[in-house]
């Protein structure tokens, strides 16, 4: 009889430890998500973030995984775009082998609106690119994942799936 009570009390203690450890693990996981969401929010509001492309989705072609680190960097007063392009060009410069989405812009319109279910919609329109005018429509979610659609006057639109990270500052 004593062994049954000892076993029962031992099982109660083991289950209590398991229950406490799983609830604390869930809290730390939720705290990490909240901290990441706060970092993303701060980066988007201060215009200090980088969109990293993982998948390219051109119109009329298969989607492709992006292996080279392509990105769009927003640094307050400058936009640095380094993205691949695949699609139809209605008017292209002769002999150019560079991607039309590789440029640096310092004159652009930037607007940000909050999404109803969390996250942001960001629209960036370039003004100083001589070859074309581009509109970057970026949907950023609280967890850092993002979707970018790029459209221009002289080319088909192209989309990218990826994620947003806060800009790394040099110390």
C-alpha positions as CSV (number, residue, x, y, z in Angstrom):
1,X,0.0,0.0,0.0
2,X,2.9,2.4,0.8
3,X,4.5,1.7,-2.5
4,X,1.2,2.6,-4.3
5,X,1.0,6.0,-2.5
6,X,4.7,6.6,-3.2
7,X,4.2,5.9,-6.8
8,X,1.1,8.0,-7.0
9,X,2.8,10.9,-5.3
10,X,5.9,10.5,-7.5
11,X,3.6,10.6,-10.6
12,X,1.9,13.7,-9.3
13,X,5.2,15.4,-8.8
14,X,6.5,14.4,-12.3
15,X,3.3,15.6,-14.0
16,X,3.5,18.9,-12.1
17,X,7.1,19.4,-13.2
18,X,6.1,18.7,-16.8
19,X,3.1,21.0,-16.7
20,X,5.2,23.9,-15.2
21,X,8.0,23.4,-17.7
22,X,5.7,23.4,-20.8
23,X,3.8,26.5,-19.6
24,X,7.0,28.4,-19.0
25,X,8.3,27.2,-22.5
26,X,5.1,28.5,-24.1
27,X,5.5,31.8,-22.3
28,X,9.1,32.3,-23.5
29,X,8.0,31.4,-27.0
30,X,5.2,34.0,-26.9
31,X,7.6,36.5,-25.4
32,X,10.1,35.9,-28.3
33,X,7.3,36.4,-30.8
34,X,6.2,39.6,-29.1
35,X,9.8,40.9,-29.0
36,X,10.3,40.1,-32.7
37,X,7.0,41.9,-33.6
38,X,8.1,44.9,-31.6
39,X,11.5,45.0,-33.4
40,X,9.8,44.8,-36.8
41,X,7.3,47.5,-35.8
42,X,10.1,49.8,-34.7
43,X,12.1,49.2,-37.9
44,X,9.0,49.8,-40.2
45,X,8.0,53.0,-38.4
46,X,11.6,54.4,-38.4
47,X,12.1,53.3,-42.1
48,X,15.2,51.3,-41.2
49,X,14.7,47.8,-42.5
50,X,15.7,45.4,-45.2
51,X,13.4,43.1,-47.3
52,X,15.2,39.9,-48.2
53,X,13.7,38.1,-51.3
54,X,13.4,34.3,-51.1
55,X,11.1,33.5,-54.0
56,X,10.7,35.4,-57.3
57,X,7.2,35.2,-58.9
58,X,7.3,36.6,-62.4
59,X,4.1,36.9,-64.5
60,X,4.0,34.1,-67.2
61,X,6.9,32.1,-65.7
62,X,7.3,29.6,-62.9
63,X,8.2,30.9,-59.5
64,X,11.8,30.4,-58.6
65,X,13.8,30.2,-55.4
66,X,16.3,33.0,-55.1
67,X,19.7,31.7,-54.2
68,X,21.8,34.9,-54.2
69,X,21.0,37.4,-51.4
70,X,18.7,39.8,-53.2
71,X,17.2,42.6,-51.1
72,X,15.6,46.0,-50.9
73,X,17.0,48.3,-48.2
74,X,15.0,51.2,-46.8
75,X,17.3,53.6,-44.9
76,X,15.2,56.6,-44.1
77,X,16.1,58.9,-46.9
78,X,17.4,56.3,-49.4
79,X,16.1,53.2,-51.1
80,X,18.6,50.6,-52.3
81,X,17.1,48.0,-54.6
82,X,19.0,44.9,-55.6
83,X,16.5,42.5,-57.2
84,X,16.5,40.2,-60.2
85,X,14.0,40.7,-63.0
86,X,12.3,38.3,-65.3
87,X,9.4,39.4,-67.5
88,X,8.4,41.4,-70.5
89,X,9.9,44.8,-71.2
90,X,7.8,47.2,-73.2
91,X,10.7,49.7,-73.6
92,X,14.2,48.6,-72.6
93,X,17.6,50.3,-72.8
94,X,19.7,48.8,-75.6
95,X,22.7,46.6,-74.6
96,X,22.1,46.7,-70.9
97,X,22.8,43.5,-69.0
98,X,22.1,44.9,-65.5
99,X,18.8,44.2,-63.8
100,X,16.4,47.1,-64.1
101,X,15.6,46.6,-60.4
102,X,19.2,47.3,-59.2
103,X,19.4,51.0,-58.3
104,X,19.7,53.5,-55.5
105,X,17.0,56.1,-55.1
106,X,17.0,59.2,-52.8
107,X,13.8,60.8,-54.1
108,X,10.8,58.7,-53.5
109,X,7.3,58.8,-51.9
110,X,6.8,56.6,-48.9
111,X,3.5,55.8,-47.3
112,X,2.7,53.3,-44.6
113,X,-0.8,52.1,-43.4
114,X,-1.6,49.6,-40.7
115,X,-3.3,46.4,-41.6
116,X,-6.5,45.4,-39.8
117,X,-5.1,42.0,-38.7
118,X,-1.6,43.2,-37.8
119,X,1.2,44.3,-40.0
120,X,1.6,47.1,-42.5
121,X,1.1,48.0,-46.1
122,X,4.0,50.1,-47.5
123,X,4.0,51.8,-50.9
124,X,7.2,53.3,-52.2
125,X,7.2,55.3,-55.5
126,X,10.5,56.2,-57.0
127,X,11.0,59.6,-58.7
128,X,14.6,59.9,-59.7
129,X,15.2,56.7,-61.7
130,X,15.7,57.9,-65.3
131,X,14.8,54.7,-67.1
132,X,11.5,54.0,-65.4
133,X,9.3,54.9,-62.4
134,X,8.8,52.0,-60.0
135,X,6.2,51.3,-57.4
136,X,7.1,48.9,-54.6
137,X,4.0,47.6,-52.8
138,X,5.3,45.8,-49.7
139,X,3.0,43.9,-47.3
140,X,4.8,43.2,-44.0
141,X,3.4,40.9,-41.3
142,X,4.1,41.0,-37.6
143,X,6.2,37.9,-37.7
144,X,8.6,39.5,-40.2
145,X,7.4,37.7,-43.4
146,X,6.7,39.9,-46.3
147,X,5.4,40.1,-49.9
148,X,6.6,42.6,-52.4
149,X,5.1,43.5,-55.7
150,X,7.1,45.7,-58.1
151,X,5.5,47.5,-61.0
152,X,6.9,49.9,-63.5
153,X,5.8,51.9,-66.5
154,X,7.9,50.0,-69.0
155,X,7.9,46.4,-67.7
156,X,5.6,43.7,-66.5
157,X,5.0,43.5,-62.7
158,X,7.0,40.9,-60.7
159,X,6.4,39.7,-57.1
160,X,8.7,38.4,-54.4
161,X,8.1,36.5,-51.2
162,X,10.6,37.0,-48.4
163,X,11.0,38.5,-45.0
164,X,11.9,41.8,-43.3
165,X,14.6,42.4,-40.8
166,X,15.6,45.5,-39.0
167,X,18.6,47.3,-40.4
168,X,21.9,46.4,-38.7
169,X,23.6,49.5,-37.4
170,X,27.4,49.8,-37.3
171,X,28.8,50.5,-33.8
